[in-house]
Amino acid sequence: MKKLYAKPFLVICFLTSTLIVNAQAPAIQWQKTIGSSGYDFLNSIGQTSDGGYIMGGYSDGNISGYKTEDNLGGDDYWIVKVNALGNVEWENTVGGGNFDRFYSVEETPDGGFILGGQSLSGGGWGDKSESNKGGYDYWIVKLNADGIVEWDRSYGGLGNDQLYNAQPTSDGGFILAGTSDSGISGDKTENRVGNSDYWVIKTDALGNIIWQNDIGGVMFDNLYSAYETADGGYILGGTSTSGISGDKTAGNYGVVDYWIVKLDVSGTVVWERTIGGTLNDYLYTVIPTAEGGSIACGMSESGLTGNKTDNTNGLYDFWVVKLDNSGTITWQNSIGGTGNDYAFVNAINQTTDGGYAIAGYSQSLISGDKTEANTGSWDYWILKITSTGSITWQTVIGGAGGDYANAISETADEGFIIGGYSYSNASGEKTDDTFGDADYWIMKLEGTGCYAFTEICNGIDDDCDAVVDEGITESISITAGGATTFCQGGNVLLTATHTGTSLQWKKNGVNIVGANAITYLASAAGNYTCQTTSICNTAISNTITVVLNKNPKAQITAGGPTTFCAGGSVTLTETPVGGSTYQWYKGASALAGATTNVYVATTAGNYKCRVTKTATGCYKNSNAIGVSVTCKEGEIIKNELNIYPNPANNFISIETDFSTEKTFYITDALGQIVKTITTSDNNLTIDITEIASGIYFIKMEDGINSVTQKFVKQ
């Protein structure tokens, strides 16, 4: 996550040492419980360039609590932006019609955000614009600074491709890290080596693939993290069960080991290291460090075996391993109590003093390295360690239920922002009840204070006296050339009147890159000001608040086949949007009287629906559905499957003109066959009573032809 001030790479994981410095842990400055009536699992958090915080996870909640949009599928991405005090500025539910699991969010140079995770959703539904190639696909989504989707991209083969980390790179593009069991298919250009491999994709700024690499041995290799290094290459970290094979040059020490891989700028393997003991060692995060090496953080149940030099204190411990730039271990530390202590993706961050901050969760009692008791079954366990792995301070934070910390990041004041999810109501350190099953639970730990004791002419409040570069004598004011409240796609021209020698426009207190003219065309929501400077004297204008009303979501579906004979019809339905009006179109022409969310199409053409918010007048045109009339009344459409009713409850009927013996396969959304029928009949009825509700596909094969149709079991 990009920080408010430039810092070395930040690393956060659970580290403890036998050498413990008894420093006082920083106090909780504030905390927030943010959720819905469903479950909300937070996986990533960081500070943004405006001093606030961005967080993301996945949710199955509908409108409730802090959630202002219903879910689109099983699980959706849920992104929340808060200000410096944790107050919600905006939130967005992003997803398709099936399960979408979110794992990472990072600020981009333009002030927007890149989201990374995995999706089972097909294209053309909700925010998902591209169809899946197989099971789960990598899914990245680009948001602007106001949380509005700018574009999305899916990457995958015929198998499952699961993305866990998406990071901006110095060339303006992105590095994507995850796990694939796909062979050559879809976007995948290399066969897998084993059961699952590391799959790394480098893209440009718009998500176009520049290069990709499949890396693995003959068994299971799962990649969870990838970060750019100072030399322009990349450091990868995950787990492996493979012996010497494929890209793996060393055998495992146990069942599961850490596996770290260094790539050059073009994605070629430079070196790789297997690290572990004789039991299970799970690596979830490897990040570059300021001195040119890397730090690895995960969890281990291995004792003094393999290349592990510390015993565990209990079941699983945090295991932190420091490597130099050639992959040689410089130190390691196993940190834990007598129970389980877990650290996952986004759990470690390097701090400005060269040490490391770690966030995970623990069920251990006071024992081993753990000096505080839990309040509930699982609590957040936060540690600060030195550059050599010794514990500086630690703190246990939780309520009476289960609390699971997944991410930590150092803040501009050298404090920490911590994120995870909680099942606890108000109890222990937790001050708010949950809204549902599990909620996002974030907290800010106090920082060390100011950066300097005296004021310096540098545009920063160095001595924390609430004055920047004392002695301001300039004056400036700004005005708006039109309405400051408009829909997405609108704008307003702002104009400055000033006395200084230079101008800098700001949004929400952050400089807008390249905005130094007397006017600025504002198209995004925010609080706009303009700064004028002359030598070291600076003045800030009045504030103009621009309000951007979101366009409604618009998505139409067909209730049956869109190809039929004359005299037939298909019902088109726009998903209802509260407080909205509807207008159907055929091509570019509005259909008279077609002003409900349902339209019955009887003639050929391309149909869409415009949804307009009554309160704001903002509208959005839906996707288009093409309707074809291909035969005379009473004829069966050739080379097609006609399925009805669709959606269905207990039975579906099938019509086809394929006269030979054929086999019908009913498969679920994961491609698993749930029913098979072989018959020569062209008209048959199938009992689907025992099939669970969901999205299914009927595939017909007769040895020559193959036709697939989708249906929904209610």
Secondary structure, DSSP 4 states (H G I P E B T S, - for coil): ---SS--SPP-B-----SSB--PPPPPEEEEEEE--SSBEEEEEEEE-TTS-EEEEEEE---SBTTB-S--SSSBEEEEEEE-TTS-EEEEEEE--SSBEEEEEEEE-TTS-EEEEEEE-PPTTBTTB-S--SSSSEEEEEEE-TTS-EEEEEEE--SS-EEEEEEEE-TTS-EEEEEEE---SBTTB-S--SSSBEEEEEEE-TTS-EEEEEEE--SSBEEEEEEEE-TTS-EEEEEEE---SBTTB-S--SSSBEEEEEEE-TTS-EEEEEEE--SSBEEEEEEEE-TTS-EEEEEEE---S-TT--S--SSSSEEEEEEE-TTS-EEEEEEE--SS-EE--TT-EEE-TTS-EEEEEEE---SBTTB-S--SSSBEEEEEEE-TTS-EEEEEEE--SSBEEEEEEEE-TTS-EEEEEEE---SBTTB-S--SSSBEEEEEEE-----S-SS--SSSS-TT-SS-SSS-----EEEEESS-SEEETT--EEEEEEE-SSEEEEEETTEE-TT--SSEEEE-S-EEEEEEEEETTEEEE---EEEEEEPPPP--EEESS-SEEETT--EEEEEPP-TTEEEEEEETTEEPTT--SSEEEE-SSEEEEEEEEETTT--EEE---EEEEEEE-TTPPPTT--EEESSSBSSEEEEE----S-EEEEEEETTS-EEEEEEE--SEEEEE-TTSPSEEEEEEEE-SS-EEEEEEEE-
